[in-house]
Amino acid sequence: MSRTFSAQFLKLLPSVHELSEASEIKEAEKRNKLPLKYTRKLIRDKVELFRAQIISGVTTAESKEEMFNLVLQAVLPEMEAVRYRLKPVVNATGTVLHTNLGRARLSREAARHVSEAALSYSSLEYDISTGKRGSRMSLLEELLTEVTGTEAAVVVNNNAAAVYFVLTALAKNKEVIVSRGELVEIGGSFRVSSIMEESGARLVETGTTNKTRTADYINALTDETSMAMKVHTSNFAIVGFTESVNSSQLRHELNTHGREDVIVYDDLGSGSLYPFSSENIGDEPVVGKVVENGADLVSFSGDKLLGGPQAGIIAGKKELIDKLKKHQLARVLRLDKLTIAALEATLFEYLYGENPKQALPAVRDITKTQAQVREWTEECTASVSLNQIILTPEPSFSKVGGGTMPLAELPTYGLSVEKEGLRAADIEKFMRSRNKPVVGRILAGRFYMDMRTVEQEDWAAAAEALKELDVL
Ligand SMILES: *Cc1c(COP(=O)(O)O)cnc(C)c1O
């Protein structure tokens, strides 16, 4: 295509201003409550796209009107899409703590408390009883010590930060003993050995991949040892011929060898506050138990099994927590008020809520029985009438997710979705491209929606998408 040829079409392109004045655009703008600046951005992006297409010879038009309509018809659907990039999606994967989909959902009360803290001034660093400056760090401490049974606690941005913080503040330039079976990488970005290196603590490996005994820790002790660290292997499990040492054995053995000075630190990863194992789900100990058994310090995430916001909770001996609080990093890694509000309401639920298992979506979803999910699946199937799509209720297994309880298989129920002429991948793509995307999985060659993680309003959106697909 010659330069002059494309130049002639380029002249037909409407201006951003012309388009933004079009009545269809004005109506869509009003309906979706879009700011003018944002509409202009959408239009500009499309005009640029058409410019590129004209230059590469993909698009031609006979007249100004025709070109105007081409661009207009491309902009309008964009205006109907939710304007934010962070969109609510329907999690029909059944994986409860799906890291890519935001891990734990907050409870209604936690969301309400967040919104209250966002819209109003608050007592973030103000002591109401004295009228003087207060400390944001102390807001959560009482709830945390109560719920974990520890002397003291401090919270930072996430558990990766918590691990880095503990190692930097308490083991810099000193030796930290870790079992070779626990030198794990979690979620492709958190590698214990790398964090250790960054922190300036010196890693001393002990034992083997499958077996580490108390004697291995004792043999690795030197004058430079400041800590024996346990790391939850989270997203992988060694099965078969294995042996490991828990923090209680470790504390006991260190004391026997006169090494009360060596800190026993347990990075629990998930840190559950709900006894899932009593319902035959995994074998995760509750945090309080680990502390009671002898760990001096534990750390865990706020948005895994706990079911709260992203956060890294560090709990344990007061003397150690006090050192952390005084460290410069405490300021670097400090929580914002919205997270504090969300975590406060979540912890409150565990301590004083009537039914934390029902109130906290993550705990609720993990503990749903197959019979409950089946009943819900059948209710949903009966509520929608489709012509060409075939919905088949079917059993399957869900995962806990978030690198938590990798071996736990939660018996579940869901819907296989089929339509003649469409492949599972086509259906998957269609469902994912809705205004409220529906993310499912492919099961035995069919698109499958695990209903464990699909709630009432999610189903409304999913049913809408299915109806659209039905008439396609
Ligand atoms: C998940 C996990 C982390 C990282 O926690 P984030 O809250 O995701 O930063 C660290 N250690 C262990 C053992 C984990 O399972």
The ligand as an ORCA input file, in Angstrom:
! r2SCAN-3c Opt
* xyz 0 1
  C       2.676    -18.092     51.642
  C       3.910    -18.219     52.433
  C       4.785    -17.137     52.600
  C       4.519    -15.810     51.958
  O       3.399    -15.201     52.530
  P       2.686    -13.964     51.811
  O       1.671    -13.505     52.794
  O       2.122    -14.475     50.533
  O       3.732    -12.930     51.577
  C       5.907    -17.306     53.363
  N       6.189    -18.490     53.930
  C       5.384    -19.565     53.799
  C       5.766    -20.855     54.453
  C       4.217    -19.468     53.039
  O       3.401    -20.515     52.906
*
